[in-house]
Amino acid sequence: MLLTAGQVHEATQALALIEGLTLVSLIADKGYDNDGFRARLAAAEVDTVIPPLGSRSVELAYDENAYGLRHRVECFINKIKHYRRIATRFEKTALSFLSMLHLAAAMIWLR
């Protein structure tokens, strides 16, 4: 997990998030569809499952069945927001908030 400011799109941290990981494929939403990110993944021989933005002039193919697995991530985000302390961001510092995110994630994993 990486934190960004509230007005920053999470796609700006995509490369930092996957740095050091050995990936076979990567599933992401349309917000991550940009040529630079796709080129970095292609250079690392990672299969990308990212639906193309509607503004693309050329339609890019992606595995729609594999994209359905992204639902698990959305369910996790929903579960983590059930923790009031996370949803309302009571923590004043980023480190405290990140610690609470890790604690909530561990509690969800232990269920």
LOGU-360982 format. One record per residue: residue number from 0; y, x, z of N, C-alpha, C, CB in turn. Coordinates in Angstrom, 1 decimal. Atoms other than C-alpha are relative to their C-alpha. Glycine has a CB too. Example, Ala and Ser with C-alpha at 12.3 -4.5 7.8 and 13.67 -1.06 7.14 Angstrom:
BEGIN
+--------+--------+--------+--------+--------+--------+--------+--------+--------+--------+--------+--------+--------+
: padren :    n.y :    n.x :    n.z :   ca.y :   ca.x :   ca.z :    c.y :    c.x :    c.z :   cb.y :   cb.x :   cb.z :
+--------+--------+--------+--------+--------+--------+--------+--------+--------+--------+--------+--------+--------+
:      0 :   -1.2 :    0.9 :    0.0 :   -4.5 :   12.3 :    7.8 :    1.2 :    0.9 :    0.0 :    0.0 :   -1.0 :    1.2 :
:      1 :   -1.1 :   -0.9 :    0.0 :   -1.1 :   13.7 :    7.1 :    1.1 :   -0.8 :    0.8 :    0.5 :    0.4 :   -1.4 :
+--------+--------+--------+--------+--------+--------+--------+--------+--------+--------+--------+--------+--------+
***
This chain:
BEGIN
+--------+--------+--------+--------+--------+--------+--------+--------+--------+--------+--------+--------+--------+
: padren :    n.y :    n.x :    n.z :   ca.y :   ca.x :   ca.z :    c.y :    c.x :    c.z :   cb.y :   cb.x :   cb.z :
+--------+--------+--------+--------+--------+--------+--------+--------+--------+--------+--------+--------+--------+
:      0 :   -1.2 :    0.8 :    0.0 :    0.0 :    0.0 :    0.0 :    1.2 :    0.9 :    0.0 :    0.0 :   -1.0 :    1.2 :
:      1 :   -1.3 :   -0.7 :    0.1 :    3.5 :    1.2 :   -0.9 :    1.1 :   -1.0 :    0.2 :    0.1 :    0.8 :   -1.3 :
:      2 :   -1.1 :    0.9 :   -0.2 :    6.7 :   -0.4 :    0.2 :    1.2 :    0.4 :   -0.9 :    0.5 :    0.1 :    1.4 :
:      3 :   -1.2 :   -0.2 :    0.8 :    9.8 :   -0.8 :   -2.0 :    1.1 :   -0.9 :    0.6 :   -0.3 :   -0.4 :   -1.5 :
:      4 :   -1.0 :    0.9 :   -0.4 :   13.1 :   -2.4 :   -1.4 :   -0.2 :   -1.4 :   -0.5 :    1.4 :    0.6 :   -0.4 :
:      5 :    0.2 :    1.4 :    0.4 :   13.3 :   -6.2 :   -1.7 :    0.3 :   -0.3 :   -1.4 :    0.7 :   -0.9 :    0.9 :
:      6 :   -0.5 :    0.3 :    1.3 :   15.1 :   -6.1 :   -5.0 :   -0.6 :    0.9 :   -1.1 :    1.5 :    0.2 :   -0.1 :
:      7 :    0.7 :   -0.9 :    1.0 :   12.8 :   -3.5 :   -6.7 :   -1.3 :   -0.5 :   -0.4 :   -0.2 :    1.5 :    0.7 :
:      8 :    1.3 :    0.5 :    0.5 :    9.9 :   -4.5 :   -8.9 :   -1.1 :    0.9 :    0.4 :    0.1 :   -0.3 :   -1.5 :
:      9 :    1.1 :   -0.8 :   -0.5 :    6.6 :   -3.3 :   -7.7 :   -0.6 :    0.9 :   -1.2 :   -1.1 :   -0.8 :    0.5 :
:     10 :    0.5 :   -0.8 :    1.2 :    5.8 :   -2.0 :  -11.3 :    0.6 :    1.4 :    0.0 :    0.3 :   -0.7 :   -1.3 :
:     11 :   -0.6 :   -1.4 :    0.0 :    8.1 :    1.0 :  -10.6 :   -0.9 :    0.9 :    0.8 :    1.4 :   -0.1 :    0.6 :
:     12 :    0.8 :   -0.8 :   -0.8 :    5.5 :    2.2 :   -8.1 :   -1.5 :    0.1 :   -0.5 :    0.0 :   -0.5 :    1.4 :
:     13 :    1.4 :    0.0 :    0.4 :    2.4 :    1.7 :  -10.2 :   -0.6 :    1.3 :   -0.2 :    0.0 :   -0.8 :   -1.4 :
:     14 :    0.6 :   -1.3 :    0.2 :    1.9 :    5.3 :  -11.2 :   -0.3 :    0.7 :    1.3 :    0.9 :    0.9 :   -0.9 :
:     15 :    0.1 :   -0.7 :   -1.3 :    2.4 :    6.5 :   -7.6 :   -1.2 :   -0.7 :    0.7 :    1.2 :   -0.2 :    0.8 :
:     16 :    1.1 :    0.7 :   -0.7 :   -0.1 :    3.9 :   -6.4 :   -1.4 :    0.4 :   -0.5 :    0.1 :   -1.5 :   -0.2 :
:     17 :    1.3 :   -0.4 :    0.5 :   -2.9 :    5.0 :   -8.7 :   -0.2 :    1.5 :   -0.1 :   -0.2 :   -0.6 :   -1.4 :
:     18 :    0.1 :   -1.4 :    0.1 :   -2.2 :    8.7 :   -8.5 :   -1.1 :    0.5 :    1.0 :    1.4 :    0.7 :    0.5 :
:     19 :    1.1 :   -0.6 :   -0.8 :   -5.2 :   10.7 :   -7.3 :   -1.3 :   -0.9 :    0.0 :    0.4 :    0.2 :    1.4 :
:     20 :    1.2 :    0.9 :    0.0 :   -7.7 :    7.8 :   -7.9 :   -0.7 :    0.3 :   -1.3 :    0.4 :   -1.5 :    0.1 :
:     21 :    0.8 :   -0.1 :    1.2 :  -10.5 :    8.0 :  -10.4 :   -0.3 :   -1.5 :   -0.4 :   -1.4 :    0.8 :    0.3 :
:     22 :    0.1 :    1.3 :    0.4 :  -10.3 :    4.8 :  -12.3 :   -0.8 :   -0.2 :   -1.3 :    1.4 :   -0.6 :   -0.3 :
:     23 :    0.7 :    0.3 :    1.2 :  -12.6 :    3.2 :  -14.9 :    0.8 :   -1.1 :   -0.7 :   -1.4 :   -0.6 :    0.4 :
:     24 :   -0.9 :    1.1 :    0.6 :  -10.4 :    0.1 :  -15.5 :    1.0 :   -0.4 :    1.0 :   -0.9 :   -1.2 :   -0.4 :
:     25 :   -1.1 :    0.4 :   -0.9 :   -7.2 :   -1.3 :  -14.1 :    0.4 :   -1.4 :   -0.5 :    1.2 :    0.9 :   -0.1 :
:     26 :   -0.4 :    1.3 :    0.3 :   -6.4 :   -5.0 :  -13.9 :    1.4 :   -0.3 :    0.6 :   -1.0 :   -1.1 :    0.6 :
:     27 :   -1.4 :    0.3 :   -0.5 :   -2.7 :   -6.0 :  -13.6 :    0.6 :   -1.2 :   -0.8 :    0.9 :    1.3 :   -0.2 :
:     28 :   -0.6 :    1.2 :    0.7 :   -0.4 :   -8.9 :  -14.5 :    1.0 :    0.5 :   -1.0 :    0.7 :   -0.9 :    1.0 :
:     29 :   -0.9 :   -0.3 :    1.1 :    2.2 :   -9.1 :  -17.3 :    1.2 :    0.9 :    0.4 :    0.5 :   -1.3 :   -0.6 :
:     30 :   -1.1 :   -0.8 :   -0.5 :    4.8 :   -7.4 :  -15.1 :   -0.2 :    1.5 :   -0.2 :    0.3 :   -0.3 :    1.4 :
:     31 :    0.3 :   -1.4 :    0.2 :    3.0 :   -4.1 :  -15.7 :   -0.2 :    0.4 :   -1.4 :   -1.3 :    0.4 :    0.8 :
:     32 :    0.2 :   -0.2 :    1.4 :    2.9 :   -4.4 :  -19.4 :    1.2 :    0.8 :   -0.6 :   -0.2 :   -1.3 :   -0.8 :
:     33 :   -1.0 :   -0.8 :    0.7 :    5.0 :   -1.5 :  -20.7 :   -0.7 :    1.2 :   -0.7 :    1.1 :    0.5 :    1.0 :
:     34 :    0.7 :   -1.0 :    0.9 :    4.2 :    1.2 :  -23.3 :   -0.2 :    1.3 :    0.8 :    0.9 :    0.3 :   -1.2 :
:     35 :    0.2 :   -1.3 :   -0.7 :    4.7 :    4.2 :  -20.9 :   -1.2 :   -0.1 :    0.9 :    1.3 :    0.3 :    0.8 :
:     36 :    1.1 :    0.2 :   -0.9 :    2.3 :    2.8 :  -18.3 :   -1.3 :    0.0 :   -0.8 :    0.2 :   -1.2 :    0.8 :
:     37 :    1.2 :    0.1 :    0.9 :   -0.3 :    1.9 :  -21.0 :   -0.4 :    1.4 :   -0.5 :    0.2 :   -1.0 :   -1.1 :
:     38 :    0.3 :   -1.3 :    0.5 :    0.0 :    5.4 :  -22.5 :   -0.6 :    0.9 :    1.0 :    1.3 :    0.6 :   -0.6 :
:     39 :    0.6 :   -0.8 :   -1.1 :   -0.6 :    7.1 :  -19.2 :   -1.4 :   -0.3 :    0.3 :    0.9 :   -0.1 :    1.3 :
:     40 :    1.4 :    0.5 :   -0.3 :   -3.7 :    5.0 :  -18.6 :   -0.9 :    0.4 :   -1.1 :    0.0 :   -1.5 :    0.2 :
:     41 :    0.9 :   -0.4 :    1.1 :   -5.0 :    5.6 :  -22.1 :   -0.3 :    1.5 :    0.0 :    0.8 :   -0.4 :   -1.3 :
:     42 :    0.2 :   -1.5 :    0.0 :   -4.5 :    9.4 :  -21.7 :   -1.1 :    0.3 :    1.0 :    1.3 :    0.7 :    0.3 :
:     43 :    1.0 :   -0.3 :   -1.0 :   -6.6 :    9.2 :  -18.6 :   -1.3 :   -0.8 :   -0.2 :    0.5 :   -0.5 :    1.4 :
:     44 :    1.2 :    0.7 :    0.5 :   -9.2 :    7.1 :  -20.5 :   -0.4 :   -1.2 :    1.0 :   -1.2 :    0.9 :   -0.1 :
:     45 :    0.2 :    1.2 :   -0.9 :   -8.7 :    4.0 :  -18.2 :    0.1 :   -1.2 :   -0.9 :    1.0 :    0.0 :    1.1 :
:     46 :    0.0 :    1.3 :    0.8 :   -9.6 :    0.6 :  -19.7 :    1.0 :   -0.9 :    0.7 :   -1.4 :   -0.6 :    0.0 :
:     47 :   -1.1 :    0.8 :   -0.6 :   -6.5 :   -1.5 :  -19.2 :   -0.3 :   -1.5 :   -0.3 :    1.3 :    0.4 :   -0.5 :
:     48 :    0.1 :    1.5 :    0.2 :   -6.8 :   -5.3 :  -18.6 :    1.4 :   -0.5 :    0.5 :   -1.2 :   -0.5 :    0.9 :
:     49 :   -1.4 :    0.5 :   -0.2 :   -3.1 :   -6.3 :  -18.8 :    0.3 :   -0.9 :   -1.1 :    1.0 :    1.2 :    0.1 :
:     50 :   -0.4 :    0.9 :    1.1 :   -2.1 :   -9.4 :  -20.7 :    1.4 :    0.4 :   -0.5 :    0.1 :   -1.5 :    0.5 :
:     51 :   -1.3 :   -0.5 :    0.6 :    0.8 :   -8.6 :  -23.1 :    1.1 :   -1.0 :    0.3 :   -0.1 :    0.1 :   -1.5 :
:     52 :   -1.2 :    0.8 :   -0.2 :    4.3 :   -9.9 :  -22.5 :    0.2 :   -0.9 :   -1.2 :    1.3 :    0.9 :    0.2 :
:     53 :   -0.3 :    0.9 :    1.1 :    5.4 :  -12.8 :  -24.7 :    1.0 :    0.6 :   -1.0 :    0.5 :   -1.3 :    0.5 :
:     54 :   -1.0 :   -0.5 :    0.8 :    8.2 :  -10.7 :  -26.1 :   -0.6 :    1.1 :   -0.9 :    1.1 :    0.6 :    0.8 :
:     55 :    0.6 :   -1.0 :    0.9 :    5.8 :   -8.2 :  -27.8 :   -0.2 :   -0.5 :   -1.4 :   -1.4 :    0.5 :    0.6 :
:     56 :    0.1 :    0.4 :    1.4 :    5.8 :   -8.3 :  -31.6 :   -1.4 :    0.0 :   -0.4 :    0.9 :    0.8 :   -0.9 :
:     57 :    1.5 :   -0.1 :    0.4 :    2.1 :   -7.3 :  -31.8 :   -0.8 :   -0.4 :    1.2 :   -0.3 :    1.5 :   -0.4 :
:     58 :    0.8 :    0.5 :   -1.1 :   -0.4 :   -9.1 :  -29.7 :   -1.1 :    1.0 :    0.3 :   -0.7 :   -1.4 :   -0.4 :
:     59 :    1.0 :   -1.0 :   -0.5 :   -2.6 :   -6.7 :  -27.6 :   -1.2 :   -0.8 :    0.5 :    0.7 :    0.9 :    1.0 :
:     60 :    1.3 :    0.6 :   -0.5 :   -6.2 :   -7.6 :  -26.9 :   -0.2 :    0.5 :    1.5 :   -1.2 :    0.3 :   -0.9 :
:     61 :    0.4 :   -0.3 :   -1.3 :   -7.4 :   -7.7 :  -23.3 :   -1.2 :   -0.9 :    0.4 :    1.1 :   -0.1 :    1.1 :
:     62 :    1.2 :    0.8 :   -0.5 :  -10.6 :   -8.9 :  -21.5 :    0.4 :   -1.1 :    0.9 :   -1.0 :    1.0 :    0.6 :
:     63 :   -0.4 :    1.1 :   -0.8 :   -9.8 :  -12.3 :  -20.3 :   -0.9 :   -0.3 :    1.2 :    0.1 :   -1.3 :   -0.8 :
:     64 :    1.0 :    0.2 :   -1.1 :  -13.0 :  -12.5 :  -18.2 :    0.3 :    0.9 :    1.1 :   -1.4 :    0.1 :   -0.5 :
:     65 :   -0.3 :   -1.0 :   -1.0 :  -12.2 :   -9.3 :  -16.4 :    1.3 :   -0.3 :    0.7 :    0.0 :    1.4 :   -0.6 :
:     66 :   -1.3 :    0.3 :   -0.6 :   -8.6 :  -10.5 :  -15.8 :   -0.2 :   -1.1 :    1.0 :    0.9 :   -0.5 :   -1.1 :
:     67 :    0.3 :    1.0 :   -1.1 :  -10.1 :  -13.4 :  -13.8 :   -0.2 :    0.6 :    1.3 :   -1.1 :   -0.9 :   -0.5 :
:     68 :    0.2 :   -0.7 :   -1.3 :  -11.0 :  -10.9 :  -11.1 :    1.3 :    0.2 :    0.8 :   -0.8 :    1.3 :   -0.3 :
:     69 :   -1.3 :   -0.2 :   -0.6 :   -7.3 :  -10.5 :  -10.4 :    0.3 :   -1.1 :    1.1 :    1.1 :    0.1 :   -1.0 :
:     70 :   -0.1 :    1.1 :   -1.0 :   -7.6 :  -13.8 :   -8.5 :   -0.3 :    0.5 :    1.4 :   -1.0 :   -1.1 :   -0.4 :
:     71 :    0.3 :   -0.6 :   -1.3 :   -9.1 :  -11.8 :   -5.6 :    1.2 :    0.6 :    0.7 :   -1.1 :    1.0 :   -0.1 :
:     72 :   -1.2 :   -0.6 :   -0.5 :   -5.9 :   -9.9 :   -5.2 :    1.0 :   -1.0 :    0.4 :    0.7 :    1.0 :   -1.0 :
:     73 :   -0.9 :    1.1 :   -0.4 :   -3.8 :  -13.0 :   -5.2 :   -0.4 :   -0.7 :    1.2 :    0.1 :   -1.0 :   -1.2 :
:     74 :    0.6 :    0.6 :   -1.3 :   -6.1 :  -14.5 :   -2.5 :    0.3 :    0.8 :    1.2 :   -1.5 :   -0.3 :   -0.2 :
:     75 :   -0.3 :   -0.9 :   -1.1 :   -5.6 :  -11.4 :   -0.4 :    1.5 :   -0.1 :    0.4 :   -0.4 :    1.4 :   -0.3 :
:     76 :   -1.5 :    0.1 :   -0.3 :   -1.8 :  -11.6 :   -0.7 :    0.3 :   -1.3 :    0.7 :    0.8 :    0.1 :   -1.3 :
:     77 :   -0.2 :    1.3 :   -0.7 :   -2.0 :  -15.3 :    0.3 :   -0.5 :    0.1 :    1.5 :   -0.8 :   -1.1 :   -0.7 :
:     78 :    0.5 :   -0.2 :   -1.4 :   -4.1 :  -14.4 :    3.4 :    0.9 :    0.8 :    0.8 :   -1.4 :    0.6 :   -0.1 :
:     79 :   -0.8 :   -0.9 :   -0.8 :   -1.9 :  -11.6 :    4.5 :    1.4 :   -0.7 :    0.4 :    0.3 :    1.3 :   -0.8 :
:     80 :   -1.2 :    0.8 :   -0.3 :    1.1 :  -14.0 :    4.4 :   -0.2 :   -1.0 :    1.0 :    0.6 :   -0.6 :   -1.3 :
:     81 :    0.2 :    0.9 :   -1.1 :   -0.5 :  -16.2 :    6.9 :    0.3 :    0.6 :    1.4 :   -1.5 :   -0.4 :    0.0 :
:     82 :   -0.4 :   -0.7 :   -1.2 :    0.4 :  -13.6 :    9.5 :    1.5 :   -0.1 :    0.1 :   -0.5 :    1.5 :    0.1 :
:     83 :   -1.4 :    0.3 :   -0.1 :    3.8 :  -14.8 :   10.6 :    0.9 :    1.2 :    0.1 :    0.3 :   -0.9 :    1.2 :
:     84 :   -0.8 :   -1.3 :   -0.2 :    5.0 :  -11.3 :   11.5 :    0.2 :    0.6 :   -1.4 :   -0.7 :    0.9 :    1.0 :
:     85 :   -0.1 :   -0.6 :    1.3 :    4.3 :  -10.2 :    7.9 :    0.9 :   -0.9 :   -0.9 :   -1.4 :    0.1 :   -0.7 :
:     86 :   -0.7 :    1.0 :    0.9 :    5.7 :  -13.4 :    6.2 :    1.5 :    0.1 :    0.3 :   -0.5 :   -1.4 :    0.2 :
:     87 :   -1.4 :    0.0 :   -0.4 :    9.0 :  -13.2 :    8.1 :    0.6 :    1.3 :    0.2 :    0.2 :   -0.8 :    1.3 :
:     88 :   -0.4 :   -1.4 :   -0.1 :    9.2 :   -9.4 :    8.3 :    0.9 :    0.2 :    1.3 :    0.8 :    0.4 :   -1.2 :
:     89 :   -0.7 :   -0.3 :   -1.3 :   10.1 :   -9.1 :   12.0 :    0.3 :    1.4 :    0.2 :   -0.9 :   -0.5 :    1.2 :
:     90 :   -0.2 :   -1.5 :   -0.2 :    9.8 :   -5.3 :   11.9 :    1.3 :    0.4 :   -0.6 :   -1.2 :    0.7 :   -0.6 :
:     91 :   -1.3 :   -0.5 :    0.4 :   13.1 :   -3.5 :   11.6 :   -0.2 :    1.2 :   -1.0 :    0.8 :    0.4 :    1.2 :
:     92 :    0.2 :   -1.2 :    0.8 :   11.7 :   -0.3 :   10.0 :   -1.1 :   -0.1 :   -1.0 :   -0.2 :    1.2 :    0.9 :
:     93 :    1.0 :    0.1 :    1.1 :    9.6 :    0.2 :    6.9 :   -1.3 :    0.5 :    0.6 :    0.4 :    0.9 :   -1.2 :
:     94 :    1.3 :   -0.6 :   -0.6 :    7.0 :    2.3 :    8.9 :   -0.6 :   -1.1 :    0.9 :    0.3 :    1.3 :    0.8 :
:     95 :    0.5 :    1.0 :   -0.9 :    6.6 :   -0.5 :   11.5 :   -0.6 :   -1.2 :   -0.9 :    1.0 :   -0.6 :    0.9 :
:     96 :    0.5 :    1.1 :    0.9 :    6.2 :   -3.1 :    8.7 :   -1.3 :    0.4 :   -0.7 :    1.1 :   -0.4 :   -1.0 :
:     97 :    1.2 :   -0.5 :    0.7 :    3.7 :   -1.0 :    6.8 :   -1.2 :    0.1 :    1.0 :    0.3 :    1.4 :   -0.6 :
:     98 :    1.1 :    0.0 :   -1.0 :    1.7 :   -0.5 :   10.0 :   -0.5 :   -1.4 :    0.3 :    0.5 :    0.6 :    1.3 :
:     99 :    0.4 :    1.4 :   -0.2 :    1.6 :   -4.3 :   10.5 :   -0.8 :   -0.5 :   -1.2 :    1.2 :   -0.9 :    0.3 :
:    100 :    0.7 :    0.3 :    1.2 :    0.5 :   -4.7 :    6.9 :   -1.5 :    0.6 :    0.0 :    0.7 :    0.5 :   -1.3 :
:    101 :    1.3 :   -0.6 :   -0.1 :   -2.4 :   -2.3 :    7.5 :   -0.8 :   -0.7 :    1.0 :    0.1 :    1.5 :    0.3 :
:    102 :    0.8 :    0.7 :   -1.0 :   -3.4 :   -4.1 :   10.7 :   -0.4 :   -1.3 :   -0.5 :    0.9 :   -0.1 :    1.3 :
:    103 :    0.3 :    1.3 :    0.5 :   -3.3 :   -7.5 :    9.0 :   -1.2 :    0.2 :   -1.0 :    1.2 :   -0.7 :   -0.6 :
:    104 :    1.0 :   -0.2 :    1.0 :   -5.4 :   -6.1 :    6.1 :   -1.3 :    0.3 :    0.7 :    0.4 :    1.1 :   -1.0 :
:    105 :    1.3 :   -0.3 :   -0.7 :   -8.0 :   -4.7 :    8.5 :   -0.6 :   -1.2 :    0.7 :    0.3 :    1.1 :    1.1 :
:    106 :    0.5 :    1.2 :   -0.7 :   -8.2 :   -8.0 :   10.4 :   -0.6 :   -0.9 :   -1.1 :    1.2 :   -0.7 :    0.7 :
:    107 :    0.6 :    0.8 :    1.1 :   -8.8 :   -9.8 :    7.1 :   -1.3 :    0.5 :   -0.5 :    1.0 :   -0.1 :   -1.2 :
:    108 :    1.2 :   -0.7 :    0.4 :  -11.4 :   -7.3 :    6.1 :   -1.1 :   -0.2 :    1.0 :    0.2 :    1.5 :   -0.2 :
:    109 :    1.0 :    0.1 :   -1.1 :  -13.2 :   -7.7 :    9.4 :   -0.6 :   -1.4 :    0.1 :    0.5 :    0.4 :    1.3 :
:    110 :    0.5 :    1.4 :   -0.1 :  -13.6 :  -11.5 :    9.0 :   -1.4 :   -0.2 :   -0.7 :    1.0 :   -1.0 :   -0.7 :
+--------+--------+--------+--------+--------+--------+--------+--------+--------+--------+--------+--------+--------+
***
